[in-house]
Amino acid sequence: MERIPGQTGHLLLNEEGAVLASSGDLENDEKSAVIIMGLMNLSSYVDKTAFPEEGFKKLSITYDKHCYIICLSNRKVHVVKKTINGDNSNVAS
């Protein structure tokens, strides 16, 4: 996880939202874990006719100077916090 350019922290969560591993700005950040799990649960209520896919593969939350990228893999939630340029050119990286 540390090889991601611009990364300032990461969280690894289990299905219930418990922190399994963390580092950097997100070190033991259970508050962010709760918020992220809430957003993921909220995303399951998105209109399935408008978005017929099974669910999201990646969720990005973008602020002016940083973003959170959330991915699901092997029944775990991976969260990376990254700094971003003013043009948002590296959000999808």
N, C-alpha and C positions, 0 to 999 in steps of 0.2 A: 504493500500500500504506500510506502514512503517514496516510491519511484514516480508518483504522479506529479507532473510539473505544477507548481503553484499551490500544492497542498499545504494547509496549515493545521489540519487535524483529521482524524477519522474515528468512526464508531463501527463496531460490529455488534449487531443485536440478534437475539434469537426471535422466534416467532411471537413470543409474548412481549417483546420489547426490552428484555433484560440485557444489560451491557455485558458482552462477552469479552471484548477487547476495545481499547481506546488509546488515543495518543494526541499530542499537541493541544490545540484550542478546545478539543472535545474530550479531553482526558476526564474520565468518570463523569461525563455530563449527562446525568439521568434526566434532567429537565428537558434537554433537547431530544432525548430518546422518547420521552412521553409525547412531546409535540409531534415528532416525526411519525410515530405509530398512529397518532390521531389523524394526521393527514393521509396516511395510507388507508386507514379504515374509511375515511371520508371519500377517498377516490373510488371505493367499491360501490358507491351510490351514484356514480356518474351514469347518465342515461345510456343504457346498452344499445339502443337503436341508433344513437348518434355516433357511438364509438363501439362497433361490434367486436373488437378484439377482446381476448380473454382478460386483459388487464394491462397495466403499464409495465414496461420493461425498465424504464428509467424515469425518474422524477427529478426535475431541477427546480430549485427555489433560488431566484436571483435577486440580489440586492445591488446597490451601487458599487461596492468595493469587494464583495465576496459572494459566493454561491454555495449551496449545498446540493450535492448530487447523490441521489438515493437509488440503489439498485437492489434487486432481489436475486439471490443465487443460493441454491442448495438449502432452501428453507431458512436462510439467514438474510438479514438486512444489512447492506453495506452502505455507509454514509461517509462521504468525503466533503470536507470544507476546503474550498479553494479561493485564492485571491483571483480577481479578474481585472482585465484592462478596462478602460473606459468604453471601448467599442464592443465589449462582450464577446470578443473573437474566440476566447478559449473556454467558453461555458460548456460546449459540447465535447470537449476533449476527454 
